[in-house]
Structures are given as C-alpha cells and as structure tokens.
Amino acid sequence: MRRLLLFLPLFFLAPAAVSQTDDFGAWMTFSINKGIAGKLDLNFDQEFRLRYNLTDVNLFYTNVGLAYRFTKWFKISGTYRFIYKHKDDNTWGVRHRGYVDLAFRTKPGRYVLSYRARLQSEIRTAGYSNEYGKVPEIYFRNLFKAGYKVNDVVTPYLATEIRFQIQNPRIPYHNGIDRSRFIGGLDYAINQNNTFGAYFLFQKEWNVKNPETLYIIGLEYVLSID
C-alpha cells in the first residue's frame, strides 16, 4: 500500500510534463442507488461542475438509470442524462445523453480489477444552433480501474479511460481516440449505506483543433438504499 501511495504522484506528473495546463476545475456528485427488485437497481446522480480555475459554473447534470447485475462480476445498465451547460457566450444550453454500460469486475476481495465499456449518444437542443439538426455525437468509452481494499473502510484506486469518437458532426474529419483520462482516488465507507469519495483527474484531448487539458478535483457521496 505504501508503495502505491509513493508512486501515485508520478502517475500524474508524467502526463503533465508533456502537456500544458489549460484549466483547473472541480466536480461534485451526489448519488443514490436503490434496489427495486431482485438484482435490479435504480440509480440517480446529480453533478455540479466548476471551470476556469474554479471561478465559473460549467454545467449541471442529472442521471437516471437502471442496472441489472447478472452475477457478482457482470452487470448491464442504461442511463439517461439531462445536461444544463453554461456556454462560452454566457448563455445556457440543453443537451440530452443516453448510454449503455457493460461492467465487469473480479470477485470481491482485497484487490479489485474492473472494466466498463460504454456506448453513448448525445444531442444538443435548446440554446444551440440548428446547423446540424439532431445529428448525435456518438462515442465508445473504455474505463479500466484497479483498487486495493486496505480494510472495510478505505479503498484507494487508480483508473484510466480512453474515449473513441464514432460520429461527431462538429468534428467530421476525425474518427478515433479523442480524449484520455487518468484518475487516482480514495473511497471511504462511512457505513454499509454511505460512502464518501475524493479523486484527482487529469484529462487530455487528442486530434482536435484546440485540444484542452484539464486538472480536476472531484468529491462524491453515494447513498445506497436496500
């Protein structure tokens, strides 16, 4: 465990050494997971994001979804996200996103490895130009995560995500990797039903005209209801 904490700063300094910092922000999330029938769960998330070195609101979003756990190591879920986005011209716009996840993980134990595959589609409506109509942006996202359960309360983890562009009418010249993320965090189980988490996220864009690099501090609180 001590070795993991020792090398955690190097995990982020390596990409930062070759990237220029464009912005620093914060993401704050409240989640509720409610079992509704057998292996079927209802999920709700509310997130608030700050940008421009914590001086400006970036967006609010609300997730509502269902997840079905086939086994302890495999589940499938579908989610709708309503996004209220603060645009650069100081107006607000509405986006609608839907996505399907396939999630795999090792059996519960001290070491936990997981993989999530996500296919997502998003359209822009109120507050945005109709130049592209309702042509959706479509992405395929891959998240890999490794955690170490120190005890029944504390679980540090490292994760990385790669996003592939399938369709985006605003960037028609590119198909392939357009964004990567590196994440290091810590989950603290207050009790069986309440978990607090904190993380640091480094995000870099690829193959776009004006690539953006983000450094994000994240806080999250999860309430699980049986």
PyMOL commands that set and color helices and strands:
alter all, ss='L'
color gray80, all
select helices_A, chain A and resi 2-16
alter helices_A, ss='H'
color red, helices_A
select strands_A, chain A and resi 23-37+40-51+56-71+74-86+92-105+111-124+137-148+154-167+176-189+194-205+213-225
alter strands_A, ss='S'
color yellow, strands_A
deselect
rebuild
show_as cartoon
